[in-house]
Each structure stands twice: as structure tokens, then as C-alpha cells.
Amino acid sequence: MKLKTLLSLLLLTSSITFSQETSKSLKCIKKVQKLFNKFEYLEAIDLCTECLEKSPNSAKLYYERGILHYYMNHAYESAADFQKSLDLGIVTPGFEDEEFMRWKCDTMFIIRNITDSLIFPELKPELNYKRQYGLADSLQGMLRPERTCFDVTYEELTVRIHSESETISGSNKIFFKAVAASKQIQIDLYEQYEINEISMNGIPLKYDRQYNAIFINLQEPLKVDSNYAVLIKYNGSPRSAPNPPWNGGFVWKKNGDRDYIGVACEHLGASSWWPNKDHLSDKPDSMEINIQALTGYDAIANGNLLSETKVDNGYSNFQWKVSYPINSYNVTFYIGDFVNFNESYKNQSGEEVQVDYYVLEQNLEKAKKYYSGTTRILEVFEEIFGEYNFPKDGLAYVESPFAGMEHQSAIAIGGDYGKDSIYSMIGRYDFLVIHETAHEWWGNAVAVADMADIWISEGFATYAEHLFIEEEFGRAKYLDEVGSNMININNIWPMVGQRDVNDNAFQGQDVYYKGAAMLHSLRCIYNNDKDFIKMIKLFYHRSKNKTSDTDDFIKHAQQYTDKNLAGFFEVFLNQSAPPTLEYAIHHKGDKFKIQYRWINVPENFEMPFLVVFNGFSGFRIEASTQLKEIGFEKVQNFYLFNPNDMDSRVNTKNAFTYYFAKNVKFRQH
């Protein structure tokens, strides 16, 4: 309802921003408004088209028709009309509708607003707006023989943070089991760091460096199933994060005159600050994390704090232990002046799981109120997906000097506590907390083996937000959230990225919003909520503490329905554009017929859609690539239920799916 009201205001008030409108076009616009108010969108579109033949330079008429197409989910026609309106010129500087129009029609405008300024210059139309990858990218993203020959089992990481010089120094002892015979292994560390030592059993090893890869030459080939350990000592200046956490690195901030430091490196890679086998396919089974900070500060990391001891030169060592497998980008630390409060909840096995909150002292009271619903979030996710996977490590939420990040058992939450957040609040819950908590299931327990499949992490975490809302606030609120997220989909790149190059699949945002829209649409195809939730829950249980890819989920989802899902997944995962519903109507009196089929999809594509009659009467229609027709009576008006024109009171189950629409001429028999 909010969206409908907003767009109505755009239609009714925007005429003053256009010049050179003739009396003919203004009269036509008034007629269009009357049709619009009666939900007669197609008739209004036809009227705009007739008027444009007489007033071909009317920017306002193109704008009006673009809005009407937008309501009917005619994305391509809407974009063309908005672009034409922009080309004809908008007189008033700062016209508020201009940004809305450009979000719907200008690919380069969208890219400028959703991508990092450091990579934007490389995004060109002839290259499909993607940066071109080279050897450095494949060294980071590919499973080469020097990586597949060993499996990391444990790590002992020590990092000293020199805040005054914004440098770090430390070591990592990597324990691993040989999988294949090889006389060389690859470890990763960004090339700006100086390597002080690489050794095995106290014996120095020779090595070669190529970009951020270190190729260590062993004294003798690895023996399969034998265990080894290599020690790497290093120092240097970590990259400062341009826009954390999305464009990552170190964050050197001050809280007053006191240090406030953190790191986020999900796409950048953990080797941006510590040496490791920096590939998502391999997690250590557990690890020790030692963070050394100036004495007088707190240093928080993943897992449980085992000890705090003073070491040399005015530093203290904080020894943390992670008891479970952890992917490298989730290893983290926070340095600052923190106060702690905690609570616990009982998991499904009856075990008490401790939940800690580390916040800056001045925010303590705000934080207690802000986190008041956190254990309920955990309980709901356990009900839907299964038990929290890291109970021995507990769970911590740490006030971070950046927006947020799902660091395993030490989640980063930016310290605005709901005020001026890029996220929004629903009741006592902040979507940031819901989303990052969901990652403990999707991203941390169920992890991906390649950045190309990061939609599994982000899409499931975003859809988990929807499921939480449904559980706490009901189906209508769930549909509202589904629809509002669909509006954020950009459809510039496929959700599945390029493999073996550490692809930046985040840059289009669709791994979040389109991933969630795909899962919701899949639920509509299942048309059985119990079976769908059971499928999701079983995927979680089968995949936790492992790495999964897109094919794993496709095969799993297909097992729990007799519908052929191959075409559906091909469109949503491997194509940039969504499916298009081609439809035609014949409406005479109160008798109504609609013809429909999916186009721009594989032949085996099937998915339902929702049509609404007389304002509130919803009807679920299953469609395929075959042209079909269905008739209705007592129909005064209709519209296609879509994220641009939806009312959650039209609560027809499992019918609201994600697609674009195209209106064509009715085929008379």
C-alpha cells in the first residue's frame, strides 16, 4: 500500500516539472489519471500511446506511460519510456523522480551506485560490465595442484596490531594432512608483506612469490595421509578498507582518543592480513587465534577466550580458541574499550548456549535495548533450520567500526543501534542483526567452495529474514518484505559468478535480493510449505561443516518435488534477466479472458503467477512455455500482482513470483 500511494503522488504531482506540455497532452493526462484511479492500467497505457501520436515530444506523457508500465511489471517498456522522458528533458533541477527513473532505465547509473569506485573504471558495456581477470585472480581463486595436495586441519595464528604505525606483524603455523604427493604447496599472503621466515620442523624452506601466492618448496615430496606443519612469519602494512565490509581491509578508527580497530575481508581474502591457504574450499577443523594489542585495550576474536597475558613492549596477548571448522574470511578481531553483558538460551538439545555482547561503554544502555530480541531470533532459526552449529564457542555480537559482518561466533554489528542505519527495524528487531545471525547457518555452517556460489550464503541469509518475519509477524508482513526486496533486484549479471578467479559476485547485490526472490518463487512452485521448509532444513543438515556449490542445491531441491526445476534454476541462476510472462487479455463487459505463457526461458520452465481481480480477489495461475487461456466472470478490472503494485491483503498462497511481464495482442480463436 505504501508503494501504491507513493507512485500515485508521483503521477499526480510531477507535471509541474515538465515544460512545453500542450493543452492536448495535459487533457490526455487528466483522462489517464481517471483510468489509473480505477485500476484500468492497460486502457490508460493505450490512451497514452494515442496521445503521444499527437504530442510526440511530451516528456510528461512518456513519464506517465512509464509509470503505468511499471505498475504492470512491464519492465522493458517502462525503462524505454523513462529513458525517452529523460531524453526529452526535465527542467526543474534536482527533480526527485529523476533518480527513480534512472534506477529503472540507466544501467551505467545503476552500476555507479552499486559498485565500488575502485573497480568502476573497468566496467564497460562491451565487457558485460565486468572486470577482466588475470593470473593474479586465478592464483587466488583456482584450486591448483599446489593447493589440492593438502588439507588444512589446524592453525595457530598470532598477529600483533601496531596501531601507531598502522602495521601488523605475526606468524601462522599451519597444520595439514597430505592428500597427494607434491614437492610444492601454495600458501597465500598479499604481496605487500615482508616474509621473515618460512620453515618446517625448524628447517628454513625456500619459496617463490607470484602476486599474492607463495609457492613453498619442500625438502621432499609429501607422503599421502601424513601430517605436516609449516610456520610463516611476516610483517607489513595491511590495506585500509575503502568501504567496509563490502570493499574490505583494516579499519583504523578512534573512539575519542582511544583506538578502535577491526577488519573485514570476505571478498578481499584473509591473506590480506594473515598467511593461510586462502581458498574457500578448505577450512581448518579448529584453530587458535592470538591477537596482541597494546596493554589496556580489549582484543576480541572468534570462539572462546582462553587467556589474557602481558607480553613484551607493553602488549597483551589475547588467546582465543575456535572449536569448529571456520572459513578464512570469518577469522577476525576487534580492538577497543569494550564492556560485556551476556545471556543464554536453551537449544533444541536442552544445552545452554551463551550469547555475549561486547559494546563501547557509552552505548551500553542502548545496546541492551537493541539486543533484547536476539535470543528469539536464534530460537526461530533453530526451529526453522536446526540447531545453532557452534554451541561450544557460544555466540558474540561485537560493536564494530563498520556496518556489519557475519564473523563466525563473533558477529560484527555497527554501533548506530538502529539509528540512521542502512537497514530498518521491524518491531524490536534490526534487520542487520537478523541477517548476520542467519549467516551462522548460511555462510558459516553451510559454506561455499567458490565465490561464484556466494548466492547460497547471501540469498539464504536474506530469505531467512523473510522466514523470521513470517514466523513473528505473519504472512502479510512476509509478503511485504518479499516484495520490497524484489524491487532492489538489478538483473545486470547472473547470480552464479565466474569460477576459479575469486569473482566479485557481490557487486550486483542480486546474490542477496534475487537469491531470496528465487527461494520464495521456488516455494511457490512447490506449493506445499511443509515440503519446502523440510527441503531447506535437510539441505542445512546435509551441508553444515562442509562446502557446497550451486549444483549441490539444485540436485537437493529436485528430490523433493515432482516438478522439473531445471529450467527454473537455469533462468534464475545463470541468466541475468528474469523470466518474462507474455500475456494478453480480452475483457468485454464483466467477462474476462487471459492468455499467458513464459518466454525467454528454457522449454521446461514452469512457474505460477498471481492475477488480481476487482482490487482484492487473487487467483493463482500455473504457467509454462505453452500458450494457455483461462476465463473469468464478474471482472471489472485486473492487475498482475507484482512488487511494483501489490497489496499483501491479497493473500493467495504460493502465487506471488518474480518475473517481468509483456502485454501482447489477444489471439482470437
C-alpha positions in Angstrom: 0.0 0.0 0.0 2.8 2.4 0.7 4.3 1.9 -2.7 0.9 2.5 -4.4 0.5 5.7 -2.5 3.9 6.9 -3.4 3.6 6.3 -7.1 0.1 7.8 -7.1 1.7 11.0 -5.8 4.4 10.8 -8.5 1.7 10.7 -11.1 -0.4 13.4 -9.7 2.2 16.0 -8.7 5.0 15.7 -11.2 3.5 17.6 -14.2 4.9 20.9 -13.0 8.4 19.7 -13.6 8.0 19.3 -17.3 7.9 22.2 -19.8 6.4 22.5 -23.3 3.3 20.5 -22.5 0.5 21.2 -24.9 -3.1 21.6 -23.9 -3.8 18.4 -25.7 -1.3 16.4 -23.7 -2.5 17.9 -20.4 -6.1 17.0 -21.2 -4.9 13.5 -22.0 -3.0 13.3 -18.8 -6.2 14.1 -16.8 -8.0 11.2 -18.6 -5.1 8.9 -17.9 -5.4 9.8 -14.2 -9.1 8.7 -14.1 -8.3 5.4 -15.7 -5.3 4.9 -13.3 -7.5 5.5 -10.2 -9.9 2.8 -11.5 -7.0 0.3 -11.9 -7.6 0.3 -15.6 -3.9 0.4 -16.4 -3.9 -1.2 -19.9 -6.6 1.2 -21.1 -4.5 4.1 -19.6 -1.4 2.8 -21.5 -3.3 2.7 -24.7 -4.6 6.2 -24.2 -1.1 7.5 -23.6 0.0 5.8 -26.8 -2.8 7.5 -28.8 -1.9 10.9 -27.2 1.8 10.5 -28.0 1.0 10.2 -31.7 -0.4 13.7 -31.4 2.1 15.0 -28.9 5.3 13.1 -29.7 7.5 15.4 -27.6 5.6 15.2 -24.4 8.1 14.2 -21.7 5.2 14.0 -19.2 3.2 11.5 -21.3 6.2 9.3 -21.7 6.7 9.5 -17.9 3.1 8.7 -17.2 3.1 5.7 -19.6 6.4 4.6 -18.0 4.8 4.6 -14.5 1.8 2.7 -15.8 4.1 0.1 -17.4 5.9 -0.1 -14.1 2.7 -0.9 -12.3 2.0 -3.7 -14.7 5.6 -5.1 -14.3 6.3 -4.3 -18.0 10.0 -3.6 -17.1 11.4 -3.2 -20.6 8.6 -0.9 -21.8 8.8 1.1 -18.6 12.5 1.6 -19.0 12.2 2.7 -22.6 9.5 5.3 -21.7 11.6 6.6 -18.8 14.6 7.0 -21.0 12.6 8.8 -23.6 11.2 11.1 -21.0 14.7 11.8 -19.7 16.0 12.4 -23.3 13.2 15.0 -23.9 14.4 16.8 -20.8 13.4 17.6 -17.2 13.5 21.3 -16.5 13.5 21.5 -12.7 17.0 20.9 -11.2 17.0 18.1 -8.6 13.7 16.6 -9.8 13.2 13.9 -7.3 11.7 11.4 -9.8 14.8 11.5 -12.0 16.7 9.2 -9.7 13.8 6.8 -9.6 13.7 6.8 -13.4 17.4 6.2 -13.8 17.3 3.3 -11.4 14.9 1.7 -13.8 16.4 2.5 -17.2 20.1 3.5 -16.9 22.5 0.6 -16.5 25.6 2.7 -16.0 23.7 4.8 -13.4 22.9 1.6 -11.5 26.4 0.4 -11.7 27.8 3.6 -10.4 25.6 3.4 -7.4 26.1 -0.3 -6.5 29.8 -0.8 -7.3 33.0 0.3 -5.6 34.7 3.3 -7.1 38.0 1.4 -7.3 36.6 -1.1 -9.8 34.1 1.0 -11.6 36.5 2.3 -14.3 37.0 -1.3 -15.5 33.3 -1.9 -16.0 32.5 -1.5 -19.7 29.4 -2.4 -21.7 31.4 -4.4 -24.3 32.8 -6.5 -21.4 29.3 -7.0 -19.9 30.2 -4.5 -17.1 32.6 -7.0 -15.5 36.3 -6.6 -14.8 38.6 -8.8 -16.7 40.5 -11.4 -14.7 44.2 -12.3 -15.0 46.8 -14.5 -13.5 46.6 -12.9 -10.0 42.9 -13.6 -9.9 43.3 -17.3 -10.8 46.1 -17.7 -8.4 43.7 -16.5 -5.7 40.6 -18.3 -6.9 41.7 -21.5 -8.5 42.3 -24.9 -7.0 45.7 -25.6 -8.4 47.6 -28.8 -7.7 49.8 -26.9 -5.2 46.6 -26.4 -3.2 44.7 -29.6 -3.7 47.6 -31.7 -2.5 47.0 -30.8 1.2 44.1 -30.4 3.6 44.4 -27.8 6.5 43.5 -29.3 9.8 44.6 -26.7 12.4 46.2 -23.3 12.6 48.0 -21.3 15.3 47.7 -17.6 14.3 49.4 -14.8 16.2 49.0 -11.2 15.0 50.3 -8.1 16.8 48.5 -4.9 15.9 50.8 -1.8 15.8 48.2 0.9 15.9 50.6 3.9 16.0 52.1 2.9 12.6 49.1 1.1 11.3 51.2 -2.0 10.6 51.0 -5.6 11.8 53.4 -8.5 12.4 53.0 -12.1 13.4 53.0 -15.7 12.4 50.8 -18.6 11.4 51.6 -22.3 12.0 49.6 -24.3 9.5 49.0 -28.0 10.3 47.9 -30.1 7.4 47.4 -33.6 6.1 48.9 -34.6 2.7 46.3 -35.6 0.1 48.6 -36.1 -2.9 52.3 -36.3 -3.4 53.8 -32.9 -4.2 57.1 -31.2 -3.6 55.5 -27.7 -3.6 52.5 -26.2 -1.8 50.8 -22.8 -2.2 50.1 -20.5 0.7 48.7 -17.1 0.3 49.7 -13.7 1.6 49.3 -10.3 0.0 52.5 -9.2 -1.8 53.0 -6.0 0.3 54.0 -8.1 3.3 57.6 -9.0 4.0 58.2 -12.6 4.8 60.6 -13.1 7.7 60.7 -16.9 7.8 59.1 -20.0 6.3 60.1 -23.2 8.0 59.1 -26.8 8.7 60.4 -28.6 11.8 62.7 -25.7 12.4 64.3 -26.0 9.0 64.1 -23.0 6.6 62.3 -23.6 3.3 62.9 -21.9 0.0 59.9 -20.3 -1.7 58.9 -18.2 -4.7 56.3 -15.4 -4.7 53.9 -14.6 -7.6 51.4 -11.8 -6.9 49.8 -12.8 -3.6 50.7 -16.5 -3.9 53.7 -18.1 -2.1 55.0 -21.4 -3.6 56.9 -23.2 -0.9 59.4 -25.8 -2.0 59.5 -28.7 0.4 62.6 -30.8 1.1 60.9 -33.9 0.0 57.5 -34.8 -1.6 54.5 -35.0 0.7 53.5 -38.5 1.7 49.8 -39.1 1.4 48.0 -39.3 4.7 51.0 -37.9 6.6 50.7 -34.9 8.8 52.9 -31.7 8.5 53.2 -28.2 9.8 54.7 -25.1 8.2 55.5 -21.9 10.0 55.3 -18.5 8.3 56.4 -15.2 10.0 55.7 -11.9 8.4 55.1 -8.2 8.8 53.8 -5.2 6.9 51.0 -2.7 6.3 47.5 -4.1 5.7 45.2 -2.4 3.2 42.9 0.1 4.7 39.2 -0.7 3.8 37.7 1.9 1.4 34.2 0.9 2.2 33.9 -1.9 4.8 32.7 -4.6 4.8 31.9 -4.6 1.1 35.3 -3.3 0.0 37.3 -4.7 2.8 40.5 -4.4 4.7 41.6 -2.9 8.0 39.5 -0.2 9.8 41.7 2.1 11.9 39.3 4.4 13.9 39.3 6.3 17.1 36.7 6.3 19.9 37.5 9.6 21.3 41.3 9.5 21.6 41.3 5.7 22.0 42.0 3.0 19.3 39.0 1.3 17.7 40.2 -1.2 15.2 38.7 -4.1 13.1 39.0 -6.0 9.9 36.6 -7.3 7.2 37.8 -9.2 4.2 35.2 -11.5 2.8 35.8 -11.0 -0.9 39.3 -9.4 -0.5 40.6 -12.6 1.2 42.0 -13.4 4.6 45.5 -13.4 3.0 45.1 -9.6 3.0 46.2 -9.7 6.7 47.5 -13.2 7.6 49.1 -16.1 5.7 46.9 -19.1 5.0 45.5 -21.4 2.4 43.2 -18.7 1.2 40.6 -20.8 -0.7 37.0 -21.3 0.4 37.1 -25.0 -0.3 39.3 -25.7 2.7 38.5 -24.9 6.4 40.7 -25.8 9.3 38.9 -28.1 11.7 39.7 -25.7 14.5 42.2 -23.0 15.3 43.9 -20.8 17.8 43.8 -17.0 17.3 46.2 -14.8 19.3 45.7 -11.1 19.0 48.3 -8.8 20.6 47.1 -5.3 21.4 48.6 -2.5 23.5 48.0 -3.3 27.2 44.9 -1.6 28.4 42.8 -2.5 25.3 40.5 -5.4 24.8 41.0 -7.7 21.8 38.1 -9.9 20.8 38.2 -12.7 18.3 36.3 -15.9 17.3 35.4 -18.6 19.7 36.3 -18.6 23.4 38.8 -16.5 25.3 41.3 -18.9 26.9 43.8 -16.4 28.4 44.9 -12.8 28.6 48.6 -12.3 29.4 51.0 -9.4 29.2 53.9 -9.9 26.8 56.8 -7.7 25.7 56.9 -4.0 24.9 53.6 -3.0 26.5 51.5 -5.5 24.6 49.0 -8.1 25.9 48.1 -11.3 24.2 44.5 -12.5 23.9 44.3 -16.2 23.2 41.1 -17.3 21.6 40.1 -20.9 20.6 37.7 -21.9 17.8 36.4 -25.4 18.3 34.8 -25.9 14.9 35.7 -25.6 11.2 35.9 -22.0 10.1 36.4 -20.4 6.7 39.3 -18.0 6.5 37.4 -14.7 5.8 35.4 -15.3 9.0 38.6 -15.2 11.2 38.6 -11.7 12.7 39.5 -9.4 15.6 38.2 -6.2 17.3 40.4 -3.9 19.4 38.9 -1.2 21.6 37.5 -0.4 25.0 34.6 -2.9 25.4 32.1 -3.7 28.1 30.4 -7.1 28.1 27.0 -8.3 29.1 25.5 -11.7 28.3 22.6 -14.0 28.4 21.9 -17.6 27.3 19.2 -19.6 25.6 18.4 -23.3 25.6 18.9 -25.0 22.2 16.8 -27.9 20.9 19.0 -30.4 22.7 18.5 -28.7 26.0 22.0 -27.3 26.1 22.6 -23.7 27.3 24.3 -21.6 24.7 25.9 -18.4 25.9 25.3 -15.2 24.0 27.8 -12.3 24.6 27.6 -8.7 23.7 30.7 -6.5 23.5 29.9 -2.9 23.1 31.6 0.5 23.7 30.8 1.7 27.2 28.9 4.8 26.1 26.5 2.6 24.2 25.8 0.0 26.9 22.2 1.0 27.7 21.2 1.5 24.0 22.8 -1.9 23.2 20.8 -3.7 25.9 17.6 -2.5 24.5 18.7 -3.1 20.9 19.7 -6.7 21.5 16.6 -7.5 23.6 15.2 -9.8 20.9 18.3 -11.6 19.9 17.7 -14.9 21.6 14.3 -15.0 20.0 16.0 -14.7 16.6 18.2 -17.7 17.5 15.2 -19.7 18.7 13.3 -19.1 15.5 16.2 -20.1 13.2 16.7 -23.2 15.2 13.0 -24.0 14.8 13.2 -23.5 11.0 16.6 -24.8 10.1 18.1 -26.8 13.0 20.4 -26.2 15.9 23.0 -23.5 16.0 26.1 -25.2 14.8 28.8 -23.8 17.2 27.4 -24.2 20.7 30.7 -24.8 22.4 32.0 -21.4 21.1 28.9 -19.6 22.1 27.9 -16.6 20.1 29.0 -13.0 20.4 27.9 -9.7 18.8 30.6 -7.1 18.8 30.3 -3.4 18.2 32.3 -2.9 15.1 33.8 0.2 13.4 31.9 -0.7 10.2 28.3 -1.7 9.3 28.3 -5.5 9.9 29.8 -8.9 9.0 29.0 -12.5 9.8 32.3 -13.4 11.5 31.7 -16.8 12.9 30.7 -16.7 16.6 31.9 -13.0 16.8 29.4 -11.2 14.6 30.2 -7.6 13.7 27.4 -5.1 14.3 27.9 -1.4 13.5 27.3 0.8 16.5 24.3 3.0 15.4 21.9 0.6 17.1 19.1 1.2 14.6 19.5 5.0 14.3 20.3 6.2 10.8 21.0 2.6 9.8 21.1 1.4 6.2 18.9 -1.3 7.5 15.5 -0.9 9.0 13.8 -2.0 12.2 10.7 -4.2 12.5 9.4 -4.2 16.0 12.3 -4.6 18.3 14.4 -6.4 15.6 17.0 -4.7 13.4 17.3 -6.4 10.0 21.1 -6.2 10.4 21.0 -8.5 13.4 18.6 -10.9 11.8 20.7 -11.1 8.6 24.1 -11.5 10.2 22.7 -14.1 12.7 21.2 -16.0 9.8 24.7 -16.3 8.4 25.7 -18.5 11.3 23.5 -21.1 9.5 24.0 -19.9 5.9 27.6 -18.9 5.1 29.3 -20.2 8.3 27.8 -23.6 8.9 26.8 -24.1 5.3 29.7 -22.6 3.3 30.5 -22.3 -0.3 33.7 -23.6 -2.0 33.9 -20.7 -4.6 32.9 -17.1 -4.6 30.9 -17.9 -7.8 28.3 -19.6 -5.5 28.2 -16.9 -2.8 24.4 -16.5 -3.5 24.0 -19.6 -1.3 25.3 -17.6 1.6 23.6 -14.3 0.9 20.4 -15.5 -0.7 19.6 -17.9 2.1 20.5 -15.4 4.8 18.2 -12.8 3.1 15.4 -15.3 2.7 15.9 -16.3 6.4 15.0 -12.7 7.2 11.7 -13.2 5.4 11.0 -16.5 7.2 11.7 -14.9 10.5 9.2 -12.1 9.7 6.6 -14.7 8.7 7.1 -16.5 12.0 7.0 -13.4 14.2 4.6 -11.1 12.3 2.5 -13.3 9.9 2.2 -14.0 6.2 1.1 -10.5 5.1 4.3 -8.9 6.6 6.3 -11.7 5.0 4.9 -10.8 1.6 5.6 -7.1 2.2 9.2 -8.0 2.8 9.5 -10.3 -0.2 8.1 -7.6 -2.4 10.2 -4.7 -1.1 13.3 -6.8 -1.6 12.3 -7.7 -5.1 12.3 -4.0 -6.0 16.1 -3.9 -5.2 17.0 -6.6 -7.8 19.1 -5.1 -10.6 19.4 -8.0 -13.1 22.7 -6.9 -14.6 24.7 -10.1 -14.0 23.7 -13.7 -13.4 23.7 -14.8 -9.8 26.3 -17.5 -10.3 29.6 -15.9 -10.9 32.8 -16.9 -12.8 34.6 -19.8 -11.2 38.3 -20.1 -10.3 39.0 -16.3 -10.1 37.6 -15.2 -6.8 34.8 -13.4 -8.7 33.2 -10.4 -7.1 29.7 -11.8 -7.2 28.6 -9.3 -4.6 28.8 -6.2 -6.8 25.4 -6.5 -8.3 23.6 -7.1 -5.0 21.4 -9.7 -6.6 23.0 -12.5 -4.7 21.0 -11.1 -1.7 17.7 -9.9 -3.2 17.4 -12.1 -6.2 18.6 -15.1 -4.2 15.8 -14.6 -1.7 13.3 -13.9 -4.5 14.3 -17.2 -6.2 13.9 -19.2 -3.0 10.4 -17.6 -2.4 9.5 -18.3 -6.1 10.7 -21.9 -5.6 8.4 -22.2 -2.6 5.5 -21.1 -4.8 6.4 -23.8 -7.3 6.5 -26.4 -4.5 3.1 -25.1 -3.4 3.5 -27.1 -0.2 5.1 -25.1 2.7 5.8 -28.2 4.8 7.7 -29.9 2.0 9.6 -26.7 1.1 10.7 -26.0 4.6 11.6 -29.6 5.1 13.8 -29.5 1.9 15.6 -26.3 3.2 16.2 -27.9 6.6 17.6 -31.1 5.2 19.9 -29.1 2.9 21.2 -27.4 6.0 21.8 -30.6 7.9 23.4 -32.3 5.0 25.7 -29.4 4.2 26.8 -27.9 7.5 30.5 -28.1 8.2 31.1 -28.8 4.6 31.3 -26.7 1.4 28.6 -26.7 -1.1 28.0 -25.3 -4.6 25.1 -24.4 -6.8 24.7 -27.9 -8.3 24.5 -29.4 -4.8 21.5 -27.3 -4.1 19.8 -27.9 -7.4 20.1 -31.7 -7.1 18.9 -31.5 -3.5 15.8 -29.3 -4.3 14.8 -31.5 -7.2 14.5 -34.6 -4.9 11.5 -33.1 -3.0 9.2 -32.2 -5.8 7.9 -33.8 -9.0 8.1 -30.5 -10.9 11.0 -30.2 -13.3 13.2 -27.5 -11.8 16.0 -27.4 -14.4 14.6 -24.5 -16.4 13.7 -22.6 -13.3 17.2 -22.7 -11.9 18.8 -22.1 -15.3 16.9 -18.8 -15.6 17.3 -17.6 -12.0 21.0 -18.6 -11.5 22.6 -18.4 -14.9 20.7 -15.7 -16.8 20.8 -12.1 -15.9 17.2 -11.3 -16.9 14.2 -12.9 -15.0 11.5 -14.9 -16.8 9.1 -12.9 -18.9 5.3 -13.5 -18.7 3.8 -12.9 -22.1 0.1 -12.3 -21.6 -3.0 -10.9 -23.5 -6.4 -10.2 -22.3 -9.9 -9.9 -23.8 -12.3 -8.0 -21.5 -15.9 -7.4 -22.6 -18.5 -6.4 -20.0 -17.7 -8.4 -16.9 -16.3 -11.4 -18.9 -12.6 -11.7 -18.9 -10.1 -14.0 -20.6 -6.4 -14.1 -20.2 -3.8 -15.9 -22.4 -0.4 -16.5 -21.0 2.9 -18.2 -21.3 6.6 -17.8 -20.2 9.0 -16.6 -22.8 12.8 -16.0 -22.9 13.2 -19.2 -20.8 14.0 -22.9 -21.5 11.2 -25.1 -22.7 10.8 -26.9 -19.4 10.3 -23.7 -17.4 7.2 -23.7 -15.2 6.2 -21.2 -12.5 2.9 -19.8 -11.2 1.9 -16.1 -11.1 -0.9 -14.2 -9.4 -3.6 -12.1 -11.1 -5.9 -9.8 -9.0 -9.5 -9.0 -10.0 -11.6 -6.2 -8.7 -8.9 -4.8 -6.4 -8.5 -7.7 -3.9 -9.5 -11.1 -5.4 -6.4 -13.1 -6.1 -6.1 -16.1 -8.4 -3.1 -18.4 -8.7 -2.3 -19.4 -12.3 0.3 -22.1 -13.2 2.1 -21.3 -16.4 4.6 -22.9 -18.7 6.1 -22.1 -22.1 2.9 -23.4 -23.7 0.3 -20.8 -24.6 -2.8 -21.3 -22.4 -6.1 -19.5 -21.9 -8.5 -19.2 -18.9 -11.7 -17.2 -18.5 -13.4 -15.5 -15.5 -16.7 -13.7 -14.9 -17.7 -10.7 -12.9 -14.4 -8.9 -13.6 -14.4 -5.1 -13.5 -10.6 -4.7 -13.5 -7.5 -6.6 -13.0 -3.8 -6.3 -12.4 -0.7 -8.6 -12.2 0.4 -8.9 -8.6 4.0 -7.8 -8.6 6.4 -6.0 -6.4 5.6 -2.6 -8.0 1.9 -3.0 -7.4 1.0 -5.3 -4.5 -1.3 -5.4 -1.5 -0.4 -8.1 1.0 -4.1 -8.3 1.9 -4.4 -10.3 -1.4 -3.1 -13.3 0.5 -3.3 -16.0 -2.2 -0.7 -18.6 -1.1 2.3 -19.5 -3.2 1.4 -17.4 -6.2 3.5 -14.2 -5.9 6.6 -14.9 -8.0 9.4 -12.8 -9.5 9.2 -12.0 -13.3 8.8 -9.3 -15.9 5.6 -9.1 -18.0 4.9 -8.2 -21.6 1.4 -7.4 -22.9 0.6 -8.6 -26.4 -2.5 -8.7 -28.7 -5.1 -11.3 -27.7 -5.3 -14.2 -30.1 -8.8 -14.7 -31.3 -9.8 -18.2 -32.0 
